[in-house]
Amino acid sequence: MEARMRRPAYTMDEEEEEDISSISRAVGLIASPFRAAISKQAQRAYLSSLLFASASIILLGIAAVSYWILYFRFVPQIGLERDVHLQFGNGHPWGTAILDSELASLQAYDVSVTLELPRTPSNLAAGNFMLDLSLYSRPSKSIITAANTSTQVLSHSRRPAILTYASSVVDTAHKVSRLPFYVFGWRREAETLEVDMMEQVEFAKGWRNLPASLRLEIQSTERMQVYSAKVKFLARFTGLRWFMYRWKITSFLIFSGMFWGVSMASSAIAWLILSSYLGSGAREPEKSIKKEERDDRPIKTEEETTDSDSDGYQESSKQGIGRIKREEDPHNEALGDPHAAEADDEDDEGQQIRESPGAGTDSGIGTSLESASAQGIQRRRSRLFGGH
């Protein structure tokens, strides 16, 4: 029964161990990417990437919107045109128009007047005539009457104009060549004159220095007929305004990229400062908790260490003496020596000596106790066999 119980357990062969180890390694290699993909570090990396991409897209949109706001505020309208409805009656024909606030300060403008005049005998007989153009500031309101007062003239100009001369032969040939167009109404016997009134005119900074209205007057000795009259403002961009207007896409990419880069750098610096501040605040409580745990942990003194060592030595010595006694008991029982009780008393005395408090404080003392027990056993054997 004891032999059956003590039969050694089944042990695997080296080949089986190698197969199992190779399978475990293969499984580990296959599962390692998945473990790395779902690890905490990977999750933090996914979250950081998502936050970075979201912040980049949002800041890119803000940069694009900011650039277009800057463009429409900094680059004014390239051309501004106003129709002037002339008033005829006593005196020269004249008319006014409102400009609103579409002109920009510190921006050079070329101002011109476009007239569409019929080639009537009176217009041809007028010869040279004068165009008088004045730009007025916004009217200031009186505090007492709350009514508009007189305005200030910001710019004034007078320029000559004349219809193109043509002899009777040339005029007749021209009319004959275009007769079908005149008949079907595709053309009319009129001439369009464009007269430059102001060049590179600028207005000082401030809304009171921008023109809010204009007045156009046609001065002639003859009574003139006019189809239409228009005043045009053409902006002459220079420097950065010229670049932004001439190269719209390039300037959009450059300035939006600059704005986006500055925004991303500022956000990254703010994120680093915030994360370092929060990380330091989270580490300080953790350190204090660890310190409290170390303080609560009992400190093992040197005496307890020596006592535990001595207890270990005592237990080992007890086990050794017990085995020796079990080996000697059959001899004592077989021989039936009356001195066996005396030998047992000696064994008890040796055991008491070994179980004394100072017996296990040193490894040398344990060795001496084992040698003393061995000598006692030899003496008992000599007594037993010597007696016979």
C-alpha positions in Angstrom: 0.0 0.0 0.0 2.8 2.4 1.0 4.7 1.5 -2.2 1.6 2.2 -4.3 1.1 5.5 -2.6 4.7 6.5 -3.0 4.7 5.7 -6.7 6.1 8.7 -8.6 3.6 10.8 -10.6 3.6 10.9 -14.4 6.3 13.1 -15.8 6.2 14.6 -19.4 8.9 13.8 -21.9 11.3 16.5 -23.2 9.6 16.4 -26.6 6.2 17.0 -25.1 7.6 19.9 -23.0 9.2 21.4 -26.1 5.9 21.1 -28.1 4.0 22.7 -25.3 6.6 25.5 -24.9 6.6 26.1 -28.7 2.8 26.2 -28.8 2.7 28.7 -25.9 5.3 30.8 -27.6 3.3 30.8 -30.9 0.2 31.8 -29.0 2.1 34.5 -27.2 3.4 35.9 -30.5 -0.1 35.8 -32.0 -1.7 37.5 -29.0 1.0 40.0 -28.4 -0.2 42.5 -31.0 -3.8 42.3 -29.6 -2.6 42.8 -26.1 -0.5 45.7 -27.2 -3.5 47.2 -29.1 -5.8 47.1 -26.1 -3.3 48.0 -23.4 -3.6 51.1 -21.3 -0.8 52.8 -23.1 -2.4 52.1 -26.4 -5.7 53.5 -25.1 -4.0 56.6 -23.9 -2.3 56.9 -27.3 -5.7 56.5 -29.1 -7.3 59.2 -26.8 -4.4 61.6 -27.4 -4.5 61.1 -31.1 -8.3 61.7 -31.2 -7.9 64.8 -29.1 -5.1 66.0 -31.3 -7.0 65.4 -34.6 -10.1 67.1 -33.2 -8.2 70.1 -32.0 -6.4 70.3 -35.3 -9.6 70.3 -37.4 -11.3 72.8 -35.1 -8.3 75.1 -35.1 -8.0 74.8 -38.9 -11.6 75.8 -39.3 -11.1 78.8 -37.0 -7.9 79.7 -38.9 -9.8 79.7 -42.3 -12.7 81.8 -40.9 -10.3 84.2 -39.3 -8.4 84.7 -42.5 -11.6 85.5 -44.5 -12.7 87.9 -41.8 -9.3 89.6 -42.0 -9.4 89.6 -45.8 -12.8 91.4 -46.0 -11.8 93.8 -43.3 -8.3 94.6 -44.5 -8.8 94.4 -48.3 -11.6 96.8 -49.5 -13.8 96.4 -52.5 -11.7 96.8 -55.7 -14.3 98.8 -57.5 -17.2 101.0 -56.4 -19.7 102.4 -58.9 -22.6 104.8 -58.3 -25.2 106.1 -60.7 -25.8 109.8 -60.7 -29.3 111.0 -61.6 -28.8 114.4 -63.1 -31.3 117.3 -62.4 -32.2 119.5 -65.4 -33.7 122.9 -65.0 -32.3 126.3 -64.3 -28.5 126.2 -64.5 -26.2 123.3 -65.3 -27.2 119.7 -65.0 -26.2 118.3 -61.6 -26.8 115.2 -59.4 -25.8 113.5 -56.1 -25.2 110.0 -54.9 -24.7 108.2 -51.6 -21.4 106.3 -51.0 -22.3 104.6 -47.6 -19.2 103.2 -45.9 -17.7 101.0 -48.6 -14.5 103.1 -49.0 -11.4 102.3 -46.9 -9.1 104.7 -45.1 -5.4 105.0 -46.2 -6.2 103.4 -49.5 -5.4 105.0 -52.9 -8.4 105.4 -55.3 -8.7 106.4 -58.9 -12.0 108.3 -59.5 -13.5 108.6 -63.0 -16.8 109.8 -64.5 -18.5 107.8 -67.3 -21.0 109.7 -69.5 -23.1 108.3 -72.3 -24.0 111.2 -74.6 -26.0 111.1 -77.8 -24.4 112.6 -80.9 -27.0 115.3 -81.2 -26.3 118.7 -82.9 -26.3 120.5 -79.6 -23.9 118.1 -77.9 -21.6 118.3 -80.9 -21.8 122.1 -80.9 -21.0 122.3 -77.2 -17.4 121.3 -77.9 -15.5 121.2 -74.7 -17.5 121.2 -71.5 -16.4 120.8 -67.8 -17.2 118.1 -65.2 -17.2 119.2 -61.6 -17.0 116.5 -58.9 -17.0 117.0 -55.2 -16.7 114.4 -52.3 -18.4 115.3 -49.0 -17.9 113.9 -45.5 -20.7 112.7 -43.2 -23.0 115.4 -42.0 -22.6 116.2 -38.3 -25.7 116.5 -36.2 -26.4 119.6 -34.1 -27.0 118.8 -30.4 -29.6 121.6 -30.1 -31.7 121.1 -33.2 -30.8 117.4 -33.9 -30.7 118.3 -37.6 -28.1 117.7 -40.2 -25.7 120.7 -40.6 -23.4 121.5 -43.5 -20.9 118.9 -44.6 -17.2 119.2 -45.3 -15.7 118.9 -48.8 -13.0 116.2 -48.6 -11.9 116.3 -52.3 -12.8 118.4 -55.3 -11.9 118.2 -59.0 -12.8 119.7 -62.4 -11.9 118.1 -65.7 -12.7 118.9 -69.4 -14.4 116.5 -71.8 -15.5 116.6 -75.5 -17.2 114.3 -78.0 -15.0 112.7 -80.6 -14.9 114.8 -83.8 -15.8 113.2 -87.1 -16.1 114.8 -90.5 -19.3 114.6 -92.5 -17.9 112.0 -94.9 -16.6 109.8 -92.1 -19.7 110.2 -90.1 -21.9 109.3 -93.0 -19.8 106.2 -93.8 -19.9 105.1 -90.2 -23.7 105.5 -90.0 -24.1 103.5 -93.3 -21.9 100.6 -92.1 -23.8 100.3 -88.8 -27.3 101.0 -90.3 -28.6 97.4 -89.7 -27.6 97.6 -86.0 -29.4 100.9 -85.7 -32.5 99.6 -87.5 -32.9 96.5 -85.2 -32.0 98.5 -82.1 -28.8 96.7 -81.3 -26.8 99.9 -81.3 -27.7 103.6 -80.9 -26.1 106.8 -82.1 -24.3 107.6 -78.8 -20.8 107.8 -77.5 -19.5 106.9 -74.1 -16.9 109.1 -72.5 -14.8 108.1 -69.5 -13.1 111.0 -67.9 -10.5 110.6 -65.1 -11.3 113.0 -62.3 -8.9 112.0 -59.4 -5.8 109.8 -59.3 -4.4 108.1 -56.2 -6.6 110.0 -53.8 -6.4 108.8 -50.2 -8.6 109.5 -47.2 -7.3 109.9 -43.7 -8.0 107.4 -41.0 -11.4 107.9 -39.2 -15.0 107.5 -40.3 -15.4 111.3 -40.4 -12.6 111.5 -43.1 -14.3 109.0 -45.5 -16.6 110.4 -48.1 -20.3 109.7 -47.6 -21.7 111.4 -50.7 -20.7 113.1 -53.9 -22.0 115.8 -56.3 -21.5 115.8 -60.0 -22.2 118.9 -62.2 -21.8 119.2 -66.0 -20.9 122.8 -67.0 -21.4 123.8 -70.6 -22.4 126.9 -72.6 -24.8 124.8 -74.6 -27.7 122.9 -73.3 -26.6 119.2 -73.3 -28.4 116.0 -73.4 -27.2 113.0 -71.4 -28.3 109.4 -71.4 -26.6 108.3 -68.1 -23.8 109.4 -65.7 -21.8 107.2 -63.4 -19.0 107.8 -60.9 -16.4 104.9 -60.4 -13.9 104.4 -57.7 -11.1 102.0 -58.5 -8.8 100.9 -55.7 -5.0 100.8 -56.4 -3.7 98.1 -54.1 0.0 98.1 -53.0 2.0 95.9 -50.7 0.2 93.3 -48.6 -3.2 94.3 -49.9 -2.0 93.8 -53.5 -0.6 90.3 -52.6 -3.7 89.2 -50.8 -6.0 90.4 -53.7 -3.7 89.2 -56.6 -2.8 85.8 -55.1 -5.9 84.8 -53.1 -5.3 81.1 -52.8 -1.6 81.4 -52.0 -2.2 84.1 -49.4 -5.0 82.0 -47.9 -2.8 78.9 -47.5 0.1 81.0 -46.1 -1.8 83.1 -43.6 -4.2 80.3 -42.6 -1.2 77.9 -42.1 0.6 80.5 -40.0 -2.5 81.1 -37.9 -3.1 77.4 -37.5 0.5 76.7 -36.6 0.5 79.5 -33.9 -2.8 78.2 -32.5 -1.5 74.6 -32.4 1.8 75.6 -30.7 -0.1 77.7 -28.1 -2.5 74.8 -27.5 0.3 72.3 -27.1 2.1 74.6 -24.6 -1.1 75.1 -22.6 -1.8 71.3 -22.7 1.8 70.5 -21.4 1.5 73.1 -18.6 -1.9 71.8 -17.6 -0.9 68.2 -17.8 2.3 68.8 -15.8 0.3 70.7 -13.1 -2.4 68.0 -12.9 0.2 65.2 -12.9 2.2 66.8 -10.0 -1.1 67.3 -8.1 -1.9 63.6 -8.5 1.5 62.3 -7.6 1.7 64.2 -4.3 -1.3 62.4 -2.7 0.0 59.1 -4.0 3.4 59.7 -2.4 1.7 60.7 0.9 -0.4 57.5 0.9 2.7 55.3 0.3 4.5 57.1 3.0 1.6 56.4 5.5 1.6 52.8 4.5 5.3 52.6 5.2 4.8 54.3 8.5 2.0 51.9 9.5 4.0 48.8 8.6 5.7 47.2 11.8 9.4 47.4 11.9 11.2 44.2 12.5 13.7 44.6 15.3 17.0 42.8 15.6 15.8 40.8 18.7 12.7 39.5 16.8 15.0 38.5 13.9 17.3 36.6 16.2 14.3 35.0 18.0 12.8 33.8 14.7 16.2 32.4 13.6 16.6 30.6 16.9 13.1 29.2 16.6 14.0 27.8 13.2 17.2 26.2 14.5 15.3 24.7 17.5 12.7 23.2 15.2 15.4 21.7 13.0 17.3 20.4 15.9 14.1 18.9 17.4 13.3 17.1 14.1 16.9 15.7 14.0 16.8 14.4 17.6 13.3 12.9 17.0 14.6 10.9 14.0 17.6 9.7 16.1 15.3 8.6 18.9 13.1 6.7 16.5 16.1 4.9 15.2 17.4 4.0 18.7 14.1 3.0 20.3 14.0 -0.4 18.5 17.4 -1.3 19.9 16.4 -0.3 23.4 13.2 -2.3 23.2 14.9 -5.4 21.7 17.7 -5.4 24.3 15.5 -4.6 27.2 18.3 -2.9 29.0 17.4 -1.5 32.4 19.6 1.5 31.6 17.3 2.6 28.8 15.4 4.9 31.1 18.7 6.4 32.1 19.6 7.0 28.5 16.2 8.6 27.9 16.7 10.9 30.8 20.0 12.0 29.3 18.3 12.5 25.9 15.7 14.7 27.7 18.4 16.7 29.3 20.2 17.2 26.0 16.9 18.2 24.4 16.3 20.7 27.2 19.7 22.1 26.7 19.2 22.5 23.0 15.8 24.1 23.6 17.3 26.8 25.8 16.6 30.4 24.6 20.2 31.1 23.6 20.7 27.8 21.7 19.7 29.0 18.2 21.3 32.4 18.1 24.2 31.2 16.1 24.8 28.5 13.5 28.0 27.4 15.4 26.0 26.6 18.5 23.6 24.5 16.6 26.5 22.5 15.1 28.0 21.9 18.6 24.6 20.7 19.9 24.4 18.2 17.0 27.9 16.9 17.8 27.0 16.6 21.5 23.9 14.6 20.7 25.9 12.3 18.4 28.5 11.7 21.2 25.7 10.9 23.7 24.3 8.3 21.3 27.7 6.7 20.9 28.1 6.5 24.7 24.7 4.8 25.1 25.6 2.3 22.5 28.9 1.5 24.2 27.1 1.0 27.5 24.5 -1.3 26.0 26.9 -3.5 24.2 29.5 -3.3 26.9 27.0 -4.5 29.5 26.4 -7.7 27.4 
